């Protein structure tokens, strides 16, 4: 299947298929002044996908893959910085499919513990996501297990696109949606759903400008992989399937510092008692740091996409 398969009708069909396995996560409206945004939009809409099963949006893509076609006798396999692995492990447990998950040593203890809690076979090896992916590919070739890619697979993009569908049903009329970017499965699926009806803005750490650099180069390119959000937002390259979608339907990509990410985590806790992992605070960091400045009256949505962290790592 090609990028041409990632369209609204297919996203809607995927949502109908996976909806029984999802939480319909809530949205809340807050005053921008609550989070220190005093000269931007007076009201923000937060989509609280951190309350999803397995702690992140990734279960959407996991179920989309696993319900699209039967698993092989060897089950499924996935490489992950942590959240995708937890999602595949969770979906496998619910559907009775064995899963082997490969994560790098940079994966957080919270994500490793969550993967193990769902009964998956876990392999921790290598320094970065690219190492985990290479290990997963070798296992798939040897075992015949079905690979479930974290972001560069049609079913994954369709599954993540259901978040855009759901948010539009809950909060139609947003002018802008801020979305954290790693490999691009989430923003690719969401942008494929909206297709310009809402301005989709990508937000990345300065130390992992994957989509930012790809758009500048005109093609996916190797990017730096250093950030406090490296366990979720630092692949070597953005996905090939999502890239043409991003070129057509992502309005811009802005970069935020690790300091801004930590401040956004702290702000979400202090203002709303939301505990987020660094990658999930990246979108809000764009507003707090003024990397993205909203215009007067602009209706802005912020996707808060994951909560797989531990309190010991959370900033006071």
N, C-alpha and C positions, 0 to 999 in steps of 0.2 A: 504493500500500500504506500501511497505517496502523500505529500503535503496536501494534495487536492482532496484527500479523504477527510481532512480535518475541517469540517464545515458545521454550520449551526444544526442542520438536521441530524447529523451523526452525533453531535454532542447531546442533543435532546434525547435521541434514542439510547445513548449510553447512560444518561441520567435516569431514564425510566428503568433500565436494567439494574443499576447499582443502588438506586434510592433505598430499597429495603435494608441495605447494609450500612447506611450512613446516618449520622446525626445531621439534621438540618440546623447548622450552627447559627447562633443569633447575630443580629446586628444591633449596635447601640449608637445613639447620637450623643455627642458631647460638645460642649462649648470649647472652642479653641483655646480660650484663656485658661482652661483647666490644665492644659499641658504646656503652658508658657508661650503659645502662639498668639500673640496679642495683636498683630497687624495683618493677620491672614484671614481665612474664612472664620466666621463666628460659629459655625456649626460643622462638625466633621462626622462622618459615618464610619464606624469601625466594624469590620466583619471579623467575628471572633472564631476563626477557623482553628485556633489553638485548642478549642474545646472538642475537636473532632476525635473519633476513635483513634487510638495509637498516638495521639498527641500532635497530629499535624494533618494538613491537606492531602498527604501522600496516599492515604487509603483510597482516595477516589481513583487514582491511576492504578493502584494495586488490584482493586476489585474489577475495574474495567478490563484489565488484562486477563485476570483469572476466570472471569465469566464469559469472555469472548470466545474461548475455545478450551477444550479439555487439556488438562496437564498430562505430561508424559508419565510413564511408570516411575521415572526417577524424580518426579515432582518438579518444583520450580527453583530457580536460583536467581539471586539478585546481588549486585554490588551497590554499596551505599555509603554515604557519609554517616548514616545513622537513621534518619527519619524514614527514608524509603525502605530500608531493611526492616524497621519496626512495622511499617505498614504491610509489607509482603508477608511477614511472619504472622501478623494479626489476621490478615485475610486467609492465609493458609490454615491457621488454626480453626477459623470459623467455617471454612469450606472443606476441611478434612484433607488438605493437600500438604504433603511434606515440603519444607522449604530449607534451603541452605543459603545463608546470608554471609557475604564477604564485606568486611569493613576495614578501613585503615586504622592505624594506631592512634590517629588524631581524633577518632570518634569519642564522644563524651561518655563518661561512665553511665550517665542516665540513659543514653540511647542504647548502649550495650546491654544494660540491665533490662530494658524494656524488650529488646529483641529476644533475649533469653527467656523472659517471662511468658512468651507466647509459644515456647517449645521448639523454636527453630534450631537448626544446626548452625552454629556461628563460627566463622573463621576470622580472626583478627590478625592482619598481616599487612606490611607495607606502610609507607609514610603518608600517602595521600589517596584520594578517591581513585585516581588513575591506576594505582597499584592494585586496589581492590577489584577494579573492573578487569584488569588483566588476569587476575587470579580466577575471577568468576568465569571469564570467557574460556579459560583452559579447562575448568571443571565441566562446563556445558559441553564442550567438544568431546570430553572423555566419557561423560555419563549419559548424555542425551537429555538432560534436564532442560526444561523450557526457560529461557532467559526472560526476565522482566526488567527492562531497562528503566533507570530512574527518571529519564527525561527524553531520550531520543528514540521513541517508539510511538507509533500512531495511537495505540490504545491508551498509552500513558497520557498523551496530549489530550485525547478526547475526555478521559476521566478528569484531568485537571480543569478542562474547559467547563465542566459542570459547575464549578465554583462560580464562574461568571454568570451562568444561567441562573443559579440560585440567588446570587446577590442582586441581579436585575429584577427578579421577582420580588425580592424583599425591599429593595431601595432603588427603584427605577428613577431615572432622571439625574443620576450623578453626571457631573461634567468631567471629572477626572478620577482615576483610580490609581493609587500608588501600590506597586507590587515589587517585592524583593525578587532578585534574580540570582540563580545559581547556574544550573545547566540550561534553564529556560523552559522546562516543561510547563511550569505553572503559568508564566506570563504568555507563553506561546498559545496554550489552550484558552486562556482568558481573552487574549487579543483576537483569536480566531472566532470566539463567540461574539464579541462586541463589534468587531470590524468597523471601527471608527465611530460608532454611536456614542461611545464614551472614550475620552482621551486616556489611553493607558500609558503610564510612565513607569519605567523600570528604575529600580534603585539597587545599587551594588556597593559593596565595600571598596574603598580606594585600593586596598591590597588585593582585590580579586575582581578586576574590571572586565569580566568575561564578555558580556554582550556589548558593553561600551566599546571595547577594542575591536570586536568583530564588526560592528556597524561602521566604525571608522575605516577599517581595512576593506570592507565590502565582502568579507567572507569570514567564517569562523577561524580564529587564530589562537595559538597558545598564549595564555595570559598568566600573569603572576597569580600565586595561590596563597597569599599570606594575609590573614585577618583573624580576629577573634571569632568570626563566623565561618571559619574555614571548614568546619565539619559539615556545613550544609550549603555554603555558597561559594565553593572554590573548586570547580572542576577544571580540567586543563583547557577545554574548549567548550563553547556553547554548542547546543545540539544542532545537527545539520537539518533536521526536519523542521524545527521551529524557526530557523533563521530567516527564510523568506517571509514567514508570517510576521516576524518582528520588523523586517524591512518595510513591509506594507502597512502594518497596523500598530506598531509601538511608536508613540509620538516622540519620545526622547528617553535617554537613560542618564541619571544623575548619580554621582558618587558621594559617599559619606565616609567619614573617618571612624576608626574604632572608638575614639572618644565619644563621638556623637551616637554611636550604637549603644554604648554603655549608658549614656545619658537617657536615651529613649527607653531602655530597659527599666531604668530607675524611675522614670516618669510614669510608665505604664503601671508600675507597682504603687507608687505614691498616690497617683490620681485615681486609679481604678482597681487596685489590688489584683492586677494581672501579672502573673509570673511568666515571662517569656524567655526563650533561648535567644542568643544574640541575633541569629538570622531572622527571627520573627519580628525583631524591633527595628530592622533596617528601614522598612518603608516609613515608619513614623519618624525615624531619625532624619529623613529628608526634609520634613517640615520643621522640626525643632532646630536643625542646623541651618535652615534656609537654603539648603541645596536645591529645594524646590520651593518657590514662592508663589502662592496662589493669588489670583486676582480678586478684586472686590466682587462679592457675591458668588464666587466659584464654589460649586458643590463638590466637595472632595471626599472620596472614600479612601480608607487605609486598610489594607489587608494585614491582619495579625495572624500569622500562619502556623506557628508552632510553639510548643511549651515543653519540649523535652530537655530539661535542664535539672540541676539539683540545687537545693537552697544554699549549699556551701559555696557554690559558684556564683550566686546571685549578688549583685552589687548593693551594698547598704546605702 
